[in-house]
Amino acid sequence: MATQDDQELEAGFEDDEIIILEDEDGNEHEFIIADTFDVESRMYAVLVAADGSSEEGFIFRVEEKEEDGESFVDFAEIDNDEEWAQVEKVYNALVAQEDEEDAE
C-alpha cells in the first residue's frame, strides 16, 4: 500500500522523464521510469534504457534526500541480499498479475 509520501514521489515523476545515472566508472546512462511499486513501505522503480538499447529493466530503491535545503529523489542500488529477495518476489508477482490481466 502506497503511503502519502510515496504518492507524492510518484506524482513527481513525469511520463518519459529521463533519469541520468552514473556508473562506477563515471559514465552517464539515461533511463526512463517504466514502473514503480512498493515493498514494506519503501518505493522501488524499474528503469529501462532511454535509447531502447536493452529491454532489460533495472530495479532501484527510490529515496527522498535533502541537500543544501533542497529535496530531491535519488535511485539507490539494492545491495542487501534479503532486501533484493523481497523486492524480486513482489516484482515477479506484479508481472505475473499483469500477464494474467493481459491474457483475459
C-alpha positions as CSV (number, residue, x, y, z in Angstrom):
1,M,0.0,0.0,0.0
2,A,1.4,3.4,-1.0
3,T,1.9,6.0,1.7
4,Q,1.2,9.6,1.1
5,D,4.9,10.3,0.7
6,D,5.1,7.5,-1.9
7,Q,2.1,9.0,-3.8
8,E,3.8,12.4,-3.7
9,L,7.0,10.9,-5.1
10,E,5.1,9.0,-7.8
11,A,3.3,12.2,-8.7
12,G,6.7,13.9,-9.2
13,F,7.6,11.5,-12.0
14,E,6.7,12.7,-15.4
15,D,6.0,10.4,-18.4
16,D,9.1,9.7,-20.3
17,E,11.2,11.7,-17.8
18,I,14.9,11.0,-18.4
19,I,16.8,9.8,-15.4
20,I,20.6,10.1,-15.7
21,L,22.6,7.7,-13.5
22,E,26.4,7.5,-13.3
23,D,28.0,4.1,-13.2
24,E,31.1,3.1,-11.1
25,D,33.4,4.2,-14.0
26,G,31.8,7.7,-14.1
27,N,29.9,7.0,-17.3
28,E,26.4,8.6,-17.5
29,H,23.4,6.4,-18.7
30,E,19.9,7.7,-19.5
31,F,16.9,5.8,-18.2
32,I,13.1,6.1,-18.3
33,I,11.0,5.0,-15.3
34,A,8.9,2.0,-16.6
35,D,7.2,1.2,-13.3
36,T,7.1,1.9,-9.6
37,F,6.0,-0.3,-6.8
38,D,6.1,-0.6,-3.0
39,V,7.7,-3.2,-0.7
40,E,7.3,-2.8,3.0
41,S,6.7,1.0,2.8
42,R,9.7,1.6,0.5
43,M,9.3,2.6,-3.1
44,Y,11.2,1.0,-5.9
45,A,11.5,1.9,-9.6
46,V,12.1,-0.2,-12.7
47,L,14.3,1.8,-15.0
48,V,14.8,0.9,-18.7
49,A,17.4,2.3,-21.1
50,A,16.1,5.5,-22.6
51,D,17.7,4.7,-26.0
52,G,15.9,1.4,-26.3
53,S,19.2,-0.4,-26.5
54,S,18.0,-3.0,-24.0
55,E,14.7,-4.4,-23.0
56,E,16.1,-5.4,-19.6
57,G,14.9,-3.3,-16.7
58,F,16.9,-2.4,-13.6
59,I,15.3,-2.1,-10.2
60,F,16.4,0.7,-7.8
61,R,15.2,1.8,-4.4
62,V,13.7,5.3,-4.6
63,E,15.0,7.5,-1.8
64,E,14.0,11.1,-0.9
65,K,17.0,13.1,0.1
66,E,17.8,16.6,1.1
67,E,20.9,18.6,0.2
68,D,21.5,22.3,0.9
69,G,17.9,22.7,1.9
70,E,16.5,21.2,-1.3
71,S,14.7,17.9,-1.6
72,F,15.3,15.5,-4.4
73,V,14.8,11.9,-5.4
74,D,17.7,9.5,-5.7
75,F,17.9,6.0,-7.1
76,A,19.9,3.7,-4.9
77,E,21.2,0.2,-5.8
78,I,19.9,-2.7,-3.8
79,D,23.0,-4.3,-2.3
80,N,21.3,-6.3,0.5
81,D,20.5,-9.8,-0.5
82,E,17.5,-10.1,1.8
83,E,16.0,-6.8,0.5
84,W,16.7,-7.9,-3.0
85,A,14.9,-11.2,-2.5
86,Q,11.8,-9.4,-1.1
87,V,11.8,-6.9,-4.0
88,E,12.3,-9.5,-6.6
89,K,9.4,-11.6,-5.2
90,V,7.0,-8.7,-5.2
91,Y,8.0,-7.5,-8.6
92,N,7.7,-11.1,-10.1
93,A,4.2,-11.3,-8.5
94,L,3.2,-8.0,-10.1
95,V,4.5,-9.0,-13.5
96,A,2.6,-12.3,-13.3
97,Q,-0.6,-10.5,-12.3
98,E,-0.2,-8.1,-15.3
99,D,0.4,-11.1,-17.6
100,E,-2.8,-12.7,-16.3
101,E,-4.8,-9.5,-16.8
102,D,-3.4,-9.1,-20.4
103,A,-4.4,-12.7,-21.2
104,E,-8.1,-12.1,-20.3
